[in-house]
Amino acid sequence: MPKDQGFAQLFDDAAKTEAGAEGVLLLPYYTGERTPHWRPDLQPDLLNFSDRQRTHVARAALEAVAFCLADVWDVLKPLMPVEARRFVRLTGGIVKSRLWSQIVCDVLGVPLVLAEAADASAVGAAMVARAGSEGKHRVEAFGADESTRIEPDSLEHVNYKRIRGKFKDAVASRL
């Protein structure tokens, strides 16, 4: 199966299952974890799977990435100026899937602006380096305009807070 077709199937499967995947949780630590846990030994795990379908695993996988991004967001948010928190720019492969982007948006509970940028991490690092070399303490964002903005669903955000609590408990039991 070609890679694009495999991703399309994953997103189709995930869309067939409600938020929370009926209790299925994926701890996606296939190569350990960096920020914010700094645990290279952290192992992946699939919880509460039993008789569930692959659709549940697909949904749990998308949600797991969103929960990991939320862990980083929790660390960064207090360090950001208030005006920078009004929306977040989301880059990378996630933006190719409206479903996945919406899951991240609902988990974070903040509007997202989707920015398609090749090698976004490298571009961001170059922008930070340039700002630093010019003595600036602020980096201007790139690659997105307000037309790509998506809003969180407040009910799903509340639902995901509960589900993320279970995810965090599962991670904490392994730290």
MARFIBA-989438 format. One record per residue (C-alpha): x negated, y, z negated; chain; residue number from 1; residue in one letter. Coordinates in steps of 0.05 Angstrom, whole numbers, plus 5000, padded with zeros to 4 digits. Last residue first. Example, Ala and Ser with C-alpha at 12.3 -4.5 7.8 and 13.67 -1.06 7.14 Angstrom:
<pts>
PT     px     py     pz   mol   seq   type
PT   4727   4979   4857     A     2      S
PT   4754   4910   4844     A     1      A
</pts>
This chain:
<pts>
PT     px     py     pz   mol   seq   type
PT   4842   5148   4304     A   175      L
PT   4888   5091   4324     A   174      R
PT   4946   5106   4277     A   173      S
PT   4941   5179   4298     A   172      A
PT   4954   5160   4371     A   171      V
PT   5018   5123   4353     A   170      A
PT   5041   5180   4308     A   169      D
PT   5026   5230   4364     A   168      K
PT   5068   5190   4413     A   167      F
PT   5125   5185   4363     A   166      K
PT   5123   5260   4352     A   165      G
PT   5120   5269   4428     A   164      R
PT   5188   5234   4432     A   163      I
PT   5219   5283   4382     A   162      R
PT   5188   5344   4415     A   161      K
PT   5209   5315   4482     A   160      Y
PT   5282   5316   4462     A   159      N
PT   5276   5389   4439     A   158      V
PT   5242   5407   4505     A   157      H
PT   5295   5368   4543     A   156      E
PT   5349   5411   4511     A   155      L
PT   5311   5475   4526     A   154      S
PT   5300   5457   4600     A   153      D
PT   5234   5489   4616     A   152      P
PT   5229   5538   4674     A   151      E
PT   5193   5531   4740     A   150      I
PT   5152   5584   4775     A   149      R
PT   5128   5574   4846     A   148      T
PT   5155   5641   4870     A   147      S
PT   5117   5675   4813     A   146      E
PT   5052   5669   4851     A   145      D
PT   4995   5621   4844     A   144      A
PT   4923   5611   4866     A   143      G
PT   4883   5649   4815     A   142      F
PT   4882   5676   4745     A   141      A
PT   4841   5736   4724     A   140      E
PT   4787   5720   4673     A   139      V
PT   4779   5762   4611     A   138      R
PT   4720   5780   4567     A   137      H
PT   4682   5814   4623     A   136      K
PT   4606   5824   4618     A   135      G
PT   4596   5816   4693     A   134      E
PT   4558   5751   4683     A   133      S
PT   4614   5727   4638     A   132      G
PT   4668   5742   4689     A   131      A
PT   4628   5705   4742     A   130      R
PT   4617   5644   4698     A   129      A
PT   4691   5642   4680     A   128      V
PT   4710   5646   4753     A   127      M
PT   4661   5592   4772     A   126      A
PT   4689   5546   4718     A   125      A
PT   4760   5559   4744     A   124      G
PT   4739   5543   4815     A   123      V
PT   4706   5479   4792     A   122      A
PT   4767   5458   4751     A   121      S
PT   4815   5476   4808     A   120      A
PT   4778   5430   4857     A   119      D
PT   4829   5444   4912     A   118      A
PT   4881   5493   4887     A   117      A
PT   4956   5484   4890     A   116      E
PT   4982   5530   4836     A   115      A
PT   5048   5515   4802     A   114      L
PT   5072   5570   4755     A   113      V
PT   5098   5540   4691     A   112      L
PT   5149   5567   4642     A   111      P
PT   5139   5545   4570     A   110      V
PT   5168   5488   4529     A   109      G
PT   5104   5447   4533     A   108      L
PT   5142   5381   4540     A   107      V
PT   5194   5411   4587     A   106      D
PT   5142   5442   4632     A   105      C
PT   5100   5379   4634     A   104      V
PT   5163   5339   4652     A   103      I
PT   5181   5390   4704     A   102      Q
PT   5112   5385   4737     A   101      S
PT   5120   5309   4738     A   100      W
PT   5188   5313   4771     A    99      L
PT   5166   5366   4821     A    98      R
PT   5108   5321   4842     A    97      S
PT   5052   5352   4882     A    96      K
PT   5038   5399   4824     A    95      V
PT   5012   5341   4782     A    94      I
PT   4955   5329   4832     A    93      G
PT   4918   5390   4807     A    92      G
PT   4940   5457   4779     A    91      T
PT   4990   5484   4728     A    90      L
PT   4988   5557   4712     A    89      R
PT   5020   5573   4645     A    88      V
PT   5073   5624   4629     A    87      F
PT   5086   5677   4576     A    86      R
PT   5026   5653   4537     A    85      R
PT   4976   5700   4571     A    84      A
PT   5014   5760   4544     A    83      E
PT   5004   5735   4472     A    82      V
PT   4928   5732   4480     A    81      P
PT   4903   5661   4477     A    80      M
PT   4866   5628   4419     A    79      L
PT   4930   5604   4385     A    78      P
PT   4951   5570   4450     A    77      K
PT   4886   5533   4464     A    76      L
PT   4890   5477   4411     A    75      V
PT   4964   5463   4420     A    74      D
PT   4955   5466   4496     A    73      W
PT   4903   5411   4491     A    72      V
PT   4951   5365   4455     A    71      D
PT   5006   5387   4504     A    70      A
PT   4962   5363   4562     A    69      L
PT   4959   5295   4527     A    68      C
PT   5035   5294   4520     A    67      F
PT   5043   5311   4593     A    66      A
PT   4996   5255   4613     A    65      V
PT   5036   5207   4570     A    64      A
PT   5102   5232   4600     A    63      E
PT   5080   5213   4670     A    62      L
PT   5058   5144   4646     A    61      A
PT   5121   5133   4605     A    60      A
PT   5163   5147   4667     A    59      R
PT   5125   5096   4708     A    58      A
PT   5127   5045   4652     A    57      V
PT   5202   5054   4645     A    56      H
PT   5212   5046   4720     A    55      T
PT   5170   4982   4716     A    54      R
PT   5228   4952   4678     A    53      Q
PT   5237   4940   4604     A    52      R
PT   5242   4871   4572     A    51      D
PT   5185   4879   4521     A    50      S
PT   5154   4948   4532     A    49      F
PT   5156   4979   4463     A    48      N
PT   5084   5004   4466     A    47      L
PT   5034   5003   4523     A    46      L
PT   4964   5015   4498     A    45      D
PT   4900   5047   4523     A    44      P
PT   4838   5047   4479     A    43      Q
PT   4802   5103   4441     A    42      L
PT   4727   5089   4440     A    41      D
PT   4707   5154   4473     A    40      P
PT   4741   5191   4416     A    39      R
PT   4735   5267   4419     A    38      W
PT   4807   5278   4395     A    37      H
PT   4822   5346   4427     A    36      P
PT   4795   5340   4479     A    35      T
PT   4758   5277   4501     A    34      R
PT   4792   5210   4502     A    33      E
PT   4771   5139   4517     A    32      G
PT   4764   5116   4589     A    31      T
PT   4832   5082   4596     A    30      Y
PT   4863   5126   4543     A    29      Y
PT   4933   5130   4571     A    28      P
PT   4973   5114   4508     A    27      L
PT   5037   5093   4542     A    26      L
PT   5103   5096   4505     A    25      L
PT   5167   5057   4521     A    24      V
PT   5224   5081   4476     A    23      G
PT   5280   5081   4528     A    22      E
PT   5234   5116   4578     A    21      A
PT   5232   5178   4534     A    20      G
PT   5264   5221   4586     A    19      A
PT   5313   5181   4627     A    18      E
PT   5292   5130   4678     A    17      T
PT   5305   5129   4753     A    16      K
PT   5260   5189   4765     A    15      A
PT   5200   5148   4741     A    14      A
PT   5211   5096   4795     A    13      D
PT   5214   5148   4850     A    12      D
PT   5152   5181   4823     A    11      F
PT   5113   5116   4821     A    10      L
PT   5138   5096   4890     A     9      Q
PT   5114   5163   4919     A     8      A
PT   5048   5153   4884     A     7      F
PT   5040   5085   4917     A     6      G
PT   5060   5112   4985     A     5      Q
PT   5007   5166   4979     A     4      D
PT   4954   5114   4961     A     3      K
PT   4970   5068   5019     A     2      P
PT   5000   5000   5000     A     1      M
</pts>
